[in-house]
Amino acid sequence: METKALFVVAWLIQLFMALGHCHEIVERLHDVPDGWSKGVKPKPSTSIRFRVEIRGPNSTDLERLVIDLSTPGHLNYGKHMKRGDVEELLRPTSAVSDQVLAWLSSEGISNDTIGIAGNWISFSATIFQAQQMLKTKFLHYHHDASRESLIRTLEYSLPPDIHPHVHLIQPTTRFGNPDRHGKGRLYARHGLPVDQQIVATPEDLTAECGTVMRPDCLRELYGLCNTRAKPDPQNRLGVSGFLDQYARHSDFHHFMQRFSPNASDANFDVVILNGGSNLEDSPASSTEASLDIHLPDSELPSVLATSYGEIEQNVPASYARSVCNLFAQLGARGVSVIYSSGDSGVGETCLSNDGKRRVKFQPIFPASCPFVTAVGGVEGIKPEIALDFSSGGFSDLFPRPKYQDREVNRYLDRLGEQWNGLYNRRGRAIPDVACQAKNFIIRDHDTYLKISGTSASGPVFAGLVSQLNAIRLANEKPRMGFLNPWLYSLQQTGFTDIVHGGSRGCTGTTNSGAKGAFVPYASWNATEGWDPVTGLGTPLFQTLADLALSSEQVAWTKYVVFSKDKSY
């Protein structure tokens, strides 16, 4: 059997060599992404670690399965999958894997550098090798603001026999946004500037709720009272950290002692992924990490909260779909993935990057992925009001899932023809819900600050979901998992409908001073029902807790999720 396998690989290598230079384009960017500039050629001997996502025969089944597992009333509701089950579902056939491995071998890639994990293959190649095998040219590219440098290309190609089996190869066309925050002024990672990092006064620490936001304010506003989840290995909260933002144990403990003394024994663990670090002694600002880690009430890996993102059109389509698929995999395993919707209102530059420079509103990714729960921002208490910087809108990449149709179509009917041509009427609608996002008290490097942004609202909602999980687990029910089908099935029961305020954007200039499109009065308004600033509204915890315990009895409607090839 081993001899036969070697013969097959050898035959495939000869086939690829015979095909010569016949390649098909996998992905092409129309231009260098905004904020980046071309540099010099890298040294041919420079080594890069690449990752290849292979298409499996059942890869499109995953979306349907996640919807089934997450839809109250469905026979499979709450029957979350194991890691091995998900990997087996997505695993490519051995014939396809052999084909890709043979291609790598024919291009001189050493077997010692090749790694295989599920439907992913990783390998190392020099720039010289990569340019030959992908029929492309790599360059250094420099980010204009941070001056960070990456080796990237604007397009790459694959042999015709490999092309149908490969979803993406990265790093190639994925640039990303390496902006750091906390440089004297907190810029919205997604666009419009939000509040400065204002040092909190002693009066701020005890001020009336509404002028500032503390844990006690949030508990009273959203009805959590003194609810505290018991430690449970099935119920932990994960908070993602990037961009040299470090969570500091000392700040966390002082914050808890000051504002949640009954939970002052709470703690968090740091899990390092992909070569990351948590340098607690770093002089760099940790406001973003502090904002994320202070607010949830308890730790539970069944919920993942992330407060980062970027303009959707700046993310290669294949990369965005791949990342969204990974979120679907987490949903299949019972993880609730929560993303802040962003802080750029309806958009910042409001110009397309497809070479046509069309004026358009700009949704944020990953909030635009239909397998995450996107959280917008509000301020005030009586009433709560939509924040003008809170991002929302409609995805240009992901079609609207069926679970949103009832609520979103009502909004679109009321909107009529306003803003026609500036957004994708059929796109996944953002956000799903909202929470407070203005004047949060945090502690950073032993100093209390007031800070604003949907970086606050996302973790607040994640903490609330963790409490719902605790209640369900205590009643021997599975975790909430992917939330959206359940949330939209409630028809706003359990939410305060936000009908005041609205977002803004497309002001003609960006944070960096660059010119953008000016759209007079550009805005999404908060209105009755779902809207693109506050979604379904802000949570009423006690009502949601009751509904979470009875969710299995909700009448099931067949939901549809769209993929590139088909719908379910």
C-alpha positions as CSV (number, residue, x, y, z in Angstrom):
1,M,0.0,0.0,0.0
2,E,2.9,2.4,0.9
3,T,4.6,1.6,-2.5
4,K,1.3,2.3,-4.3
5,A,0.9,5.7,-2.6
6,L,4.4,6.7,-3.5
7,F,3.8,5.7,-7.1
8,V,0.6,7.9,-7.1
9,V,2.4,10.9,-5.7
10,A,5.3,10.5,-8.2
11,W,2.8,10.2,-11.1
12,L,1.0,13.4,-9.9
13,I,4.4,15.2,-9.6
14,Q,5.1,14.4,-13.3
15,L,1.7,15.6,-14.2
16,F,2.2,19.0,-12.6
17,M,5.6,19.4,-14.2
18,A,4.0,18.7,-17.6
19,L,1.3,21.3,-17.0
20,G,4.0,24.0,-17.0
21,H,2.9,27.5,-16.5
22,C,-0.9,27.1,-17.0
23,H,-2.3,28.8,-13.9
24,E,-5.7,30.3,-13.0
25,I,-6.1,33.4,-10.8
26,V,-7.4,32.6,-7.3
27,E,-7.7,36.2,-6.1
28,R,-6.8,39.7,-7.3
29,L,-6.9,43.1,-5.6
30,H,-7.7,46.0,-7.8
31,D,-5.3,48.3,-6.0
32,V,-3.1,48.6,-3.0
33,P,-5.4,48.8,0.0
34,D,-6.0,52.3,1.5
35,G,-3.3,53.3,3.9
36,W,-0.6,51.1,2.4
37,S,2.3,52.0,0.1
38,K,4.5,49.8,-2.1
39,G,8.1,49.2,-1.1
40,V,11.0,47.3,-2.4
41,K,11.3,43.7,-3.5
42,P,12.1,41.3,-0.6
43,K,15.2,39.1,-0.7
44,P,14.5,35.9,-2.7
45,S,15.8,33.8,0.2
46,T,13.3,35.2,2.7
47,S,11.2,32.4,4.1
48,I,7.4,32.7,4.7
49,R,5.0,30.3,6.4
50,F,1.9,29.8,4.2
51,R,-1.4,28.2,5.1
52,V,-3.7,26.6,2.5
53,E,-7.4,26.0,3.1
54,I,-8.6,22.9,1.2
55,R,-12.3,22.6,0.2
56,G,-13.9,19.4,1.6
57,P,-16.8,17.5,0.0
58,N,-19.1,18.5,2.8
59,S,-17.9,22.0,3.6
60,T,-21.2,23.6,2.5
61,D,-23.2,21.4,4.9
62,L,-21.7,23.1,7.9
63,E,-23.8,26.3,7.7
64,R,-27.0,24.3,7.5
65,L,-26.0,22.2,10.5
66,V,-25.1,25.2,12.6
67,I,-28.5,26.8,11.9
68,D,-30.2,23.5,12.9
69,L,-28.2,23.3,16.1
70,S,-29.1,26.9,17.0
71,T,-32.8,27.1,16.0
72,P,-35.2,26.7,19.0
73,G,-37.7,24.0,18.3
74,H,-35.5,22.1,15.9
75,L,-34.9,18.4,16.7
76,N,-31.1,19.1,16.9
77,Y,-31.3,22.3,18.9
78,G,-28.5,22.4,21.4
79,K,-26.9,19.1,20.2
80,H,-23.5,20.8,19.7
81,M,-20.8,18.9,17.9
82,K,-17.4,17.8,19.1
83,R,-14.1,19.1,17.6
84,G,-13.4,15.8,15.9
85,D,-16.9,15.7,14.4
86,V,-16.4,19.2,12.8
87,E,-13.0,18.3,11.5
88,E,-14.3,15.1,10.0
89,L,-17.1,16.9,8.3
90,L,-14.7,19.4,6.7
91,R,-11.9,16.9,5.9
92,P,-11.0,16.8,2.2
93,T,-10.8,13.5,0.5
94,S,-7.4,11.7,0.5
95,A,-7.3,12.1,-3.3
96,V,-7.5,15.9,-3.0
97,S,-5.0,16.0,-0.2
98,D,-2.5,13.9,-2.2
99,Q,-3.0,16.2,-5.2
100,V,-2.2,19.3,-3.2
101,L,0.8,17.6,-1.5
102,A,2.1,16.4,-4.9
103,W,1.9,19.9,-6.2
104,L,3.9,21.2,-3.2
105,S,6.5,18.5,-3.7
106,S,6.8,19.3,-7.4
107,E,7.5,22.9,-6.5
108,G,10.4,21.9,-4.2
109,I,8.7,22.3,-0.9
110,S,10.4,20.3,1.8
111,N,8.2,17.6,3.5
112,D,9.8,18.7,6.8
113,T,8.0,22.1,6.6
114,I,4.6,20.7,5.7
115,G,1.9,20.4,8.4
116,I,-1.6,19.0,8.1
117,A,-4.5,19.9,10.4
118,G,-8.1,19.0,9.2
119,N,-8.7,20.9,6.0
120,W,-5.6,23.1,6.4
121,I,-2.1,22.5,5.1
122,S,0.8,24.7,6.1
123,F,4.2,24.9,4.5
124,S,7.3,27.1,4.4
125,A,8.7,28.5,1.2
126,T,11.2,31.1,0.1
127,I,10.0,34.2,-1.8
128,F,11.7,32.7,-4.9
129,Q,9.7,29.5,-4.5
130,A,6.4,31.2,-3.7
131,Q,6.6,33.5,-6.7
132,Q,7.2,30.6,-9.0
133,M,4.5,28.3,-7.6
134,L,1.9,31.1,-7.3
135,K,2.9,33.0,-10.5
136,T,3.1,36.3,-8.7
137,K,5.5,39.0,-7.4
138,F,5.8,39.8,-3.7
139,L,6.8,43.2,-2.5
140,H,7.3,45.0,0.8
141,Y,4.3,47.1,1.7
142,H,4.3,49.8,4.3
143,H,1.4,51.0,6.4
144,D,1.4,54.8,6.1
145,A,0.4,55.5,9.7
146,S,2.3,52.9,11.7
147,R,5.2,52.3,9.2
148,E,4.9,48.6,9.8
149,S,6.0,46.5,6.9
150,L,4.5,43.3,5.4
151,I,5.5,41.1,2.4
152,R,2.4,40.7,0.3
153,T,1.1,40.5,-3.3
154,L,-2.0,41.8,-5.1
155,E,-2.8,38.6,-6.8
156,Y,-1.9,34.9,-7.0
157,S,-2.7,31.9,-9.2
158,L,-2.8,28.1,-9.1
159,P,-2.6,25.2,-11.6
160,P,-6.0,24.3,-13.0
161,D,-6.1,20.9,-11.3
162,I,-5.4,22.5,-7.9
163,H,-7.5,25.7,-8.3
164,P,-10.9,24.0,-7.6
165,H,-9.7,22.4,-4.4
166,V,-8.1,25.4,-2.7
167,H,-10.2,28.1,-1.1
168,L,-7.3,30.4,-0.2
169,I,-3.5,30.6,0.5
170,Q,-2.3,33.2,3.0
171,P,-0.4,35.4,3.7
172,T,-0.7,36.7,0.2
173,T,-3.4,39.3,-0.4
174,R,-4.4,39.8,3.2
175,F,-3.0,43.2,4.5
176,G,-5.1,43.9,7.6
177,N,-4.9,47.0,9.7
178,P,-2.0,47.2,12.2
179,D,-3.1,50.5,13.8
180,R,-2.5,50.6,17.6
181,H,-4.7,52.5,19.9
182,G,-4.2,54.5,23.0
183,K,-1.9,57.2,21.7
184,G,-3.3,60.1,23.7
185,R,-6.6,59.9,21.9
186,L,-8.6,56.7,21.4
187,Y,-9.4,56.5,17.7
188,A,-12.1,54.2,16.7
189,R,-10.5,51.1,15.2
190,H,-13.2,51.4,12.5
191,G,-13.1,55.1,11.6
192,L,-14.7,58.0,13.4
193,P,-12.9,59.3,16.5
194,V,-14.7,58.6,19.8
195,D,-14.0,60.1,23.2
196,Q,-10.5,60.9,24.3
197,Q,-8.9,58.9,27.1
198,I,-10.1,61.2,29.9
199,V,-8.7,60.8,33.3
200,A,-11.6,60.1,35.6
201,T,-12.0,62.4,38.6
202,P,-12.8,61.1,42.1
203,E,-16.4,62.4,41.4
204,D,-16.6,60.3,38.3
205,L,-16.0,57.2,40.2
206,T,-19.2,57.7,42.2
207,A,-21.2,59.8,39.7
208,E,-24.8,59.1,38.8
209,C,-25.3,56.3,36.3
210,G,-25.8,57.7,32.9
211,T,-23.1,60.3,33.2
212,V,-20.7,57.4,33.6
213,M,-20.9,53.6,33.3
214,R,-19.8,51.2,36.1
215,P,-20.6,47.5,36.8
216,D,-23.3,48.5,39.3
217,C,-24.9,50.8,36.6
218,L,-25.0,48.0,34.1
219,R,-26.4,45.5,36.6
220,E,-29.3,47.8,37.5
221,L,-30.0,49.0,33.9
222,Y,-30.1,45.5,32.4
223,G,-31.7,43.7,35.3
224,L,-28.8,41.5,36.5
225,C,-29.1,42.7,40.1
226,N,-26.6,40.6,42.2
227,T,-26.6,37.6,39.7
228,R,-23.2,35.9,39.8
229,A,-22.4,32.7,37.9
230,K,-20.7,29.9,39.8
231,P,-17.3,28.8,38.4
232,D,-17.9,26.1,35.8
233,P,-15.4,24.5,33.4
234,Q,-18.2,24.4,30.8
235,N,-18.8,28.1,31.2
236,R,-15.8,30.4,30.6
237,L,-15.5,33.8,28.8
238,G,-12.8,34.3,26.3
239,V,-11.7,37.9,25.5
240,S,-9.5,38.3,22.4
241,G,-6.5,40.7,22.6
242,F,-4.5,42.0,19.7
243,L,-2.4,45.0,18.6
244,D,0.0,45.0,21.6
245,Q,-2.9,45.6,24.1
246,Y,-2.1,43.7,27.3
247,A,-4.5,42.7,30.1
248,R,-3.0,43.6,33.5
249,H,-3.9,41.5,36.6
250,S,-3.1,44.4,38.9
251,D,-5.5,46.8,37.2
252,F,-8.2,44.0,37.1
253,H,-7.9,43.3,40.8
254,H,-8.0,46.9,41.8
255,F,-11.0,47.5,39.6
256,M,-12.9,44.6,41.0
257,Q,-12.1,45.6,44.6
258,R,-13.4,49.1,43.9
259,F,-16.5,48.3,41.9
260,S,-17.4,44.6,42.5
261,P,-16.1,43.8,46.0
262,N,-18.4,40.8,46.3
263,A,-16.5,39.3,43.3
264,S,-13.1,40.6,44.2
265,D,-11.8,37.0,44.2
266,A,-12.5,36.7,40.5
267,N,-9.5,36.3,38.2
268,F,-8.5,35.6,34.6
269,D,-6.0,33.4,32.8
270,V,-4.0,34.4,29.8
271,V,-3.9,31.8,26.9
272,I,-1.2,32.6,24.4
273,L,-2.0,31.8,20.7
274,N,0.0,32.0,17.5
275,G,3.1,33.4,19.1
276,G,1.4,36.2,21.0
277,S,2.3,37.5,24.4
278,N,0.8,39.4,27.4
279,L,3.5,41.8,28.6
280,E,1.9,43.2,31.7
281,D,4.8,45.5,32.4
282,S,4.7,47.0,28.9
283,P,4.5,50.8,29.0
284,A,2.0,50.7,26.1
285,S,-1.5,51.5,26.8
286,S,-3.8,48.6,27.7
287,T,-7.0,50.5,27.5
288,E,-8.4,48.2,24.9
289,A,-7.5,45.1,26.8
290,S,-8.6,46.7,30.1
291,L,-11.9,47.7,28.6
292,D,-12.5,44.1,27.4
293,I,-11.4,42.2,30.5
294,H,-13.0,44.4,33.3
295,L,-16.6,44.2,32.2
296,P,-17.8,40.6,31.9
297,D,-18.9,39.2,35.3
298,S,-17.5,35.7,35.0
299,E,-15.1,33.6,32.9
300,L,-16.5,31.2,30.3
301,P,-14.9,29.9,27.2
302,S,-18.4,29.2,25.9
303,V,-18.5,32.8,24.9
304,L,-15.8,34.6,22.8
305,A,-15.9,38.4,22.9
306,T,-13.8,40.5,20.4
307,S,-13.6,44.2,20.0
308,Y,-11.6,44.5,16.8
309,G,-12.5,44.7,13.1
310,E,-12.0,46.6,9.9
311,I,-13.9,47.9,6.9
312,E,-15.3,44.8,5.1
313,Q,-14.1,45.8,1.7
314,N,-10.5,45.9,2.9
315,V,-10.6,42.2,3.7
316,P,-10.1,39.8,0.8
317,A,-13.4,38.0,0.1
318,S,-11.9,34.5,0.4
319,Y,-10.2,35.4,3.7
320,A,-13.5,36.9,5.1
321,R,-15.5,33.8,4.1
322,S,-12.8,31.5,5.6
323,V,-12.9,33.4,8.9
324,C,-16.7,33.4,8.9
325,N,-16.6,29.7,8.4
326,L,-14.3,29.3,11.4
327,F,-16.9,31.2,13.5
328,A,-19.6,28.8,12.2
329,Q,-17.4,26.0,13.4
330,L,-17.3,27.6,16.8
331,G,-21.0,27.9,16.8
332,A,-21.3,24.2,15.9
333,R,-19.3,23.4,19.0
334,G,-21.6,25.6,21.3
335,V,-19.6,28.8,21.4
336,S,-21.3,32.2,21.3
337,V,-19.1,34.5,19.2
338,I,-19.7,38.2,20.0
339,Y,-18.2,41.1,18.0
340,S,-18.5,44.8,18.5
341,S,-20.1,46.4,15.5
342,G,-17.5,49.2,15.2
343,D,-17.1,52.9,15.7
344,S,-17.3,54.4,12.3
345,G,-21.0,55.0,11.9
346,V,-22.2,54.5,8.4
347,G,-18.7,54.7,7.1
348,E,-15.4,56.7,7.0
349,T,-14.0,57.1,3.5
350,C,-17.3,55.9,2.0
351,L,-15.5,55.1,-1.3
352,S,-15.3,51.6,-2.9
353,N,-11.8,50.1,-3.5
354,D,-12.8,48.1,-6.6
355,G,-11.1,50.6,-8.9
356,K,-14.4,52.5,-9.5
357,R,-14.3,54.7,-6.4
358,R,-18.0,54.5,-6.0
359,V,-19.7,56.4,-3.1
360,K,-21.0,53.8,-0.6
361,F,-21.6,53.1,3.0
362,Q,-19.0,50.8,4.7
363,P,-20.0,47.8,6.9
364,I,-17.5,46.3,9.3
365,F,-16.0,42.8,9.3
366,P,-16.1,40.4,11.2
367,A,-19.4,42.0,12.6
368,S,-20.8,41.4,9.1
369,C,-20.3,37.6,9.3
370,P,-23.8,36.0,9.8
371,F,-22.3,33.5,12.4
372,V,-21.4,36.2,14.9
373,T,-23.6,38.3,17.1
374,A,-22.8,42.0,16.4
375,V,-23.3,44.5,19.2
376,G,-23.9,48.2,18.6
377,G,-23.7,51.1,21.1
378,V,-26.1,53.3,23.0
379,E,-25.8,56.0,25.7
380,G,-28.0,57.5,28.4
381,I,-30.6,55.7,30.5
382,K,-34.0,57.3,30.4
383,P,-34.2,56.8,27.5
384,E,-31.2,54.9,26.0
385,I,-30.1,56.7,22.8
386,A,-28.2,55.3,19.8
387,L,-24.6,56.6,19.6
388,D,-23.7,58.5,16.5
389,F,-20.4,56.6,16.1
390,S,-22.0,53.1,16.4
391,S,-21.4,51.2,13.2
392,G,-24.0,49.2,11.3
393,G,-25.5,48.7,7.9
394,F,-25.6,45.8,5.4
395,S,-22.8,43.5,4.3
396,D,-21.6,43.7,0.7
397,L,-20.2,40.2,0.9
398,F,-22.6,38.1,3.0
399,P,-26.2,37.7,1.9
400,R,-28.8,38.2,4.5
401,P,-29.6,35.0,6.4
402,K,-33.2,34.0,6.6
403,Y,-33.3,34.3,10.4
404,Q,-33.1,38.1,9.9
405,D,-35.8,38.5,7.2
406,R,-38.9,39.2,9.3
407,E,-37.3,42.0,11.4
408,V,-35.1,43.5,8.7
409,N,-37.7,43.6,6.0
410,R,-39.9,45.6,8.2
411,Y,-37.2,48.2,8.6
412,L,-36.5,48.2,4.8
413,D,-40.1,48.7,4.1
414,R,-40.1,51.8,6.3
415,L,-36.8,53.1,4.9
416,G,-38.1,53.0,1.3
417,E,-35.8,54.4,-1.3
418,Q,-33.6,56.5,1.1
419,W,-29.9,55.7,0.6
420,N,-30.6,53.5,-2.4
421,G,-27.3,52.7,-4.2
422,L,-25.2,53.3,-1.1
423,Y,-25.8,50.0,0.6
424,N,-26.6,46.3,-0.3
425,R,-30.3,45.9,0.5
426,R,-29.9,42.1,0.4
427,G,-26.9,42.0,2.7
428,R,-26.5,40.5,6.2
429,A,-27.8,43.3,8.5
430,I,-25.7,44.7,11.3
431,P,-25.9,44.9,14.3
432,D,-28.0,42.3,16.1
433,V,-28.3,43.9,19.5
434,A,-26.8,46.9,21.4
435,C,-25.5,47.8,24.9
436,Q,-24.1,50.8,26.6
437,A,-20.9,52.2,25.1
438,K,-20.3,55.7,26.5
439,N,-18.1,56.9,29.4
440,F,-17.1,53.6,30.8
441,I,-14.9,53.7,33.9
442,I,-11.8,51.5,33.4
443,R,-8.4,51.2,35.1
444,D,-5.2,51.3,33.0
445,H,-1.7,51.4,34.5
446,D,-3.0,52.3,37.9
447,T,-5.1,55.2,36.6
448,Y,-8.9,55.4,36.3
449,L,-10.1,56.6,32.9
450,K,-13.4,57.4,31.1
451,I,-13.6,55.8,27.7
452,S,-16.2,55.1,25.0
453,G,-16.7,52.8,22.0
454,T,-18.5,49.6,21.0
455,S,-15.4,47.9,22.5
456,A,-17.4,48.3,25.7
457,S,-20.8,47.2,24.4
458,G,-19.6,43.9,23.0
459,P,-18.1,42.5,26.3
460,V,-21.1,43.7,28.2
461,F,-23.4,41.6,26.1
462,A,-20.9,38.7,26.2
463,G,-21.0,38.8,30.0
464,L,-24.8,38.7,29.9
465,V,-24.7,35.7,27.6
466,S,-22.4,34.0,30.1
467,Q,-25.0,34.4,32.8
468,L,-27.6,32.9,30.5
469,N,-25.3,29.9,30.0
470,A,-24.9,29.5,33.7
471,I,-28.7,29.4,34.2
472,R,-29.1,26.8,31.4
473,L,-26.3,24.6,32.7
474,A,-27.7,24.7,36.2
475,N,-30.9,23.4,34.7
476,E,-29.0,20.6,32.8
477,K,-29.5,22.3,29.5
478,P,-26.8,22.9,26.9
479,R,-25.1,26.2,26.4
480,M,-26.6,28.9,24.2
481,G,-24.1,28.5,21.4
482,F,-24.7,30.5,18.2
483,L,-27.3,33.0,19.3
484,N,-28.8,34.8,16.3
485,P,-31.6,32.3,15.3
486,W,-32.8,32.4,18.9
487,L,-32.5,36.2,19.3
488,Y,-34.5,36.9,16.1
489,S,-37.1,34.3,17.0
490,L,-38.0,36.3,20.1
491,Q,-39.4,39.2,17.9
492,Q,-37.8,41.7,20.3
493,T,-39.3,40.2,23.4
494,G,-36.6,40.6,26.1
495,F,-35.2,43.8,24.5
496,T,-35.8,47.5,25.0
497,D,-36.5,49.0,21.6
498,I,-34.2,52.0,20.9
499,V,-36.1,54.7,19.0
500,H,-33.9,57.8,19.6
501,G,-30.7,58.9,18.0
502,G,-28.8,57.5,15.0
503,S,-25.4,57.0,13.5
504,R,-23.5,59.4,11.2
505,G,-20.5,59.2,8.8
506,C,-19.3,59.9,5.3
507,T,-18.1,63.4,6.5
508,G,-15.5,63.9,3.7
509,T,-12.5,63.4,5.9
510,T,-10.9,60.5,7.8
511,N,-9.1,60.3,11.2
512,S,-5.8,60.4,9.3
513,G,-6.8,63.6,7.4
514,A,-7.3,61.8,4.1
515,K,-10.1,62.8,1.9
516,G,-13.3,60.7,1.6
517,A,-16.7,61.0,0.1
518,F,-19.1,63.5,1.6
519,V,-22.7,62.3,1.9
520,P,-25.0,65.0,3.3
521,Y,-26.9,63.9,6.4
522,A,-25.6,60.3,6.0
523,S,-27.1,58.3,8.8
524,W,-28.9,55.2,10.0
525,N,-31.6,56.2,12.4
526,A,-32.8,54.3,15.4
527,T,-36.4,53.5,14.9
528,E,-39.2,51.2,16.0
529,G,-38.2,47.5,15.6
530,W,-34.8,46.4,14.3
531,D,-32.5,49.2,12.9
532,P,-28.9,49.3,11.6
533,V,-27.6,51.2,14.7
534,T,-29.0,49.2,17.7
535,G,-30.3,46.0,16.1
536,L,-33.1,44.4,18.1
537,G,-32.4,46.8,21.1
538,T,-30.7,46.5,24.5
539,P,-31.2,43.4,26.7
540,L,-33.6,42.8,29.6
541,F,-31.8,40.1,31.4
542,Q,-34.6,38.5,33.5
543,T,-36.9,38.2,30.5
544,L,-34.1,36.7,28.4
545,A,-33.3,34.3,31.2
546,D,-36.9,33.0,31.3
547,L,-36.9,32.7,27.5
548,A,-33.6,30.9,27.5
549,L,-35.0,28.2,29.8
550,S,-38.0,27.7,27.6
551,S,-36.2,28.0,24.2
552,E,-36.6,24.4,23.3
553,Q,-40.4,24.9,23.1
554,V,-40.3,27.8,20.6
555,A,-42.0,26.8,17.4
556,W,-39.5,26.1,14.7
557,T,-39.3,27.9,11.4
558,K,-36.9,26.6,8.7
559,Y,-34.2,29.2,8.5
560,V,-32.0,29.7,5.4
561,V,-28.3,30.6,5.3
562,F,-26.7,31.4,2.1
563,S,-23.3,30.2,0.9
564,K,-21.4,31.0,-2.2
565,D,-22.9,28.0,-4.1
566,K,-26.3,27.3,-2.6
567,S,-28.8,28.1,0.1
568,Y,-30.4,26.0,2.8
